[in-house]
Amino acid sequence: MKIPNLKKLIKEIFIKHKLSKTHSIICADALINAELVGAPSHGLSRLKMYCDRINKKIINPKPKIKIKKISNSISHVDANNSIGFVAADIAVKTAIKNAKKTGIGLVAVKNSGHYGLSGYYAEQAVKKNLMVLVFTNAPPAVAPHGALKSLFGTNPICFGTPTGSKVPFILDTSISMINRGKIRVAAREGKKIPQGVALDKNGKLTTDPKKALEGVQLPIAGFRGSGLAWMVDILSGVFTGGNHAGRVKDPFTDFSGPQNIGHLFFVMKPNLFVGNNFNNRITENIKIIKKLPKIKGVKEILYPGQSKFQRFKNNLKKEIKITKTIFDDLKKLVNEKI
Ligand SMILES: NC(=O)c1ccc[n+]([C@@H]2O[C@H](COP(=O)([O-])OP(=O)(O)OC[C@H]3O[C@@H](n4cnc5c(N)ncnc54)[C@H](O)[C@@H]3O)[C@@H](O)[C@H]2O)c1
């Protein structure tokens, strides 16, 4: 489907589900962006889930979001169970504003929901020539090292910086071997998942996505990944006032109440310590690394975010492919009686 037509359709679906026009556009833009950067597991495949949660009144379509100013640098957002996209959009814009004023913008969010891709918000800061760290927690998927039960989410860690070129450096990675959305999409589309990324409920390696969803996902790098997941749970859950320690509800399967996810946005001026030399320094840093001798089969050493940038540019010129499952979702949502 052509991008503007799809955007209009998603916007109308959200408006039908009682979101304001402004909030519907924020949500439609985020979902389309996920498709364009090649992360369909965080795009249209989640639209029905968001709408189901609004219908069940556990996402608040008309939230009264409060922004408490703690200092010129620090703000605390109570998202009032808004859809995560809206809370994150307000929070990153506030963090950017604070950082422009004081050099540092730190914004914590509580009472939010799933917001999609961390990198999407990091890009907003980098486009304003700022550095950024973004954290969010997520529903239980990964067992803490040594535990028999999932508790941590796939808790992404995201860092962005200007690079002195048009292409931002955005490291945006789950702490699990693969992100949970990919497992869900595989389950819906009847596909297998790679070996070595998940265990079934009996602790055996599995390539069956349905068994993986009932079992546990494996963290990156063993206890190190588990430690990083824990750090993200503390920063985005314990620190912000959001849910933590495994209490974030699964948005697809648990409709017993709001998720109360926490997010943390930390935005910094890149020239805080080295002044206008930052541009030269980052350019030199990337140049030195890219010039290293390469292993066989590697044409170019890429920095995080580089291939995503290219994918986005290429996909902007194309239509967005709609699978049969998504087409059925869209049809249901358009015809749904609310
Ligand atoms: N909201 C949530 O609850 C939630 C939870 C988990 C993940 N996510 C999102 O899912 C998205 C996907 O996560 P993922 O873990 O599958 O990411 P991924 O594995 O696709 O990429 C991880 C990082 O590696 C970089 N990368 C990839 N190939 C590279 C290469 N050849 N050289 C150098 N760098 C390279 C990417 O730019 C990216 O920064 C992220 O945007 C994340 O924020 C969201």
PDBQT file of the ligand as one rigid body, heavy atoms in Angstrom, charges set to zero:
ROOT
HETATM    1  N1  LIG A 401       9.544  -1.368  23.276  1.00  0.00    +0.000 N 
HETATM    2  C1  LIG A 401       9.985  -2.542  23.655  1.00  0.00    +0.000 C 
HETATM    3  O1  LIG A 401       9.515  -3.112  24.626  1.00  0.00    +0.000 OA
HETATM    4  C2  LIG A 401      11.070  -3.211  22.877  1.00  0.00    +0.000 A 
HETATM    5  C3  LIG A 401      11.640  -4.380  23.373  1.00  0.00    +0.000 A 
HETATM    6  C4  LIG A 401      12.679  -4.966  22.641  1.00  0.00    +0.000 A 
HETATM    7  C5  LIG A 401      13.106  -4.414  21.444  1.00  0.00    +0.000 A 
HETATM    8  N2  LIG A 401      12.514  -3.282  20.995  1.00  0.00    +0.000 N 
HETATM    9  C6  LIG A 401      12.978  -2.660  19.753  1.00  0.00    +0.000 C 
HETATM   10  O2  LIG A 401      13.133  -3.635  18.749  1.00  0.00    +0.000 OA
HETATM   11  C7  LIG A 401      14.096  -3.157  17.799  1.00  0.00    +0.000 C 
HETATM   12  C8  LIG A 401      14.933  -4.274  17.289  1.00  0.00    +0.000 C 
HETATM   13  O3  LIG A 401      15.784  -4.770  18.308  1.00  0.00    +0.000 OA
HETATM   14  P1  LIG A 401      16.832  -5.895  17.944  1.00  0.00    +0.000 P 
HETATM   15  O4  LIG A 401      17.513  -6.289  19.181  1.00  0.00    +0.000 OA
HETATM   16  O5  LIG A 401      16.176  -6.922  17.085  1.00  0.00    +0.000 OA
HETATM   17  O6  LIG A 401      17.859  -5.077  17.026  1.00  0.00    +0.000 OA
HETATM   18  P2  LIG A 401      18.820  -5.625  15.861  1.00  0.00    +0.000 P 
HETATM   19  O7  LIG A 401      19.409  -6.938  16.259  1.00  0.00    +0.000 OA
HETATM   20  O8  LIG A 401      18.110  -5.557  14.570  1.00  0.00    +0.000 OA
HETATM   21  O9  LIG A 401      19.975  -4.518  15.849  1.00  0.00    +0.000 OA
HETATM   22  C9  LIG A 401      20.733  -4.232  16.996  1.00  0.00    +0.000 C 
HETATM   23  C10 LIG A 401      21.730  -3.119  16.710  1.00  0.00    +0.000 C 
HETATM   24  O10 LIG A 401      22.793  -3.636  15.912  1.00  0.00    +0.000 OA
HETATM   25  C11 LIG A 401      23.064  -2.769  14.831  1.00  0.00    +0.000 C 
HETATM   26  N3  LIG A 401      23.565  -3.559  13.711  1.00  0.00    +0.000 N 
HETATM   27  C12 LIG A 401      22.903  -4.481  12.982  1.00  0.00    +0.000 A 
HETATM   28  N4  LIG A 401      23.707  -5.005  12.031  1.00  0.00    +0.000 NA
HETATM   29  C13 LIG A 401      24.917  -4.398  12.158  1.00  0.00    +0.000 A 
HETATM   30  C14 LIG A 401      26.167  -4.498  11.482  1.00  0.00    +0.000 A 
HETATM   31  N5  LIG A 401      26.352  -5.329  10.471  1.00  0.00    +0.000 N 
HETATM   32  N6  LIG A 401      27.184  -3.735  11.896  1.00  0.00    +0.000 NA
HETATM   33  C15 LIG A 401      27.018  -2.886  12.931  1.00  0.00    +0.000 A 
HETATM   34  N7  LIG A 401      25.854  -2.734  13.614  1.00  0.00    +0.000 NA
HETATM   35  C16 LIG A 401      24.816  -3.480  13.241  1.00  0.00    +0.000 A 
HETATM   36  C17 LIG A 401      21.734  -2.112  14.524  1.00  0.00    +0.000 C 
HETATM   37  O11 LIG A 401      21.927  -0.855  13.919  1.00  0.00    +0.000 OA
HETATM   38  C18 LIG A 401      21.158  -1.945  15.928  1.00  0.00    +0.000 C 
HETATM   39  O12 LIG A 401      21.594  -0.753  16.513  1.00  0.00    +0.000 OA
HETATM   40  C19 LIG A 401      14.851  -2.034  18.492  1.00  0.00    +0.000 C 
HETATM   41  O13 LIG A 401      14.478  -0.830  17.841  1.00  0.00    +0.000 OA
HETATM   42  C20 LIG A 401      14.332  -2.039  19.919  1.00  0.00    +0.000 C 
HETATM   43  O14 LIG A 401      14.228  -0.752  20.508  1.00  0.00    +0.000 OA
HETATM   44  C21 LIG A 401      11.521  -2.677  21.671  1.00  0.00    +0.000 A 
ENDROOT
TORSDOF 0
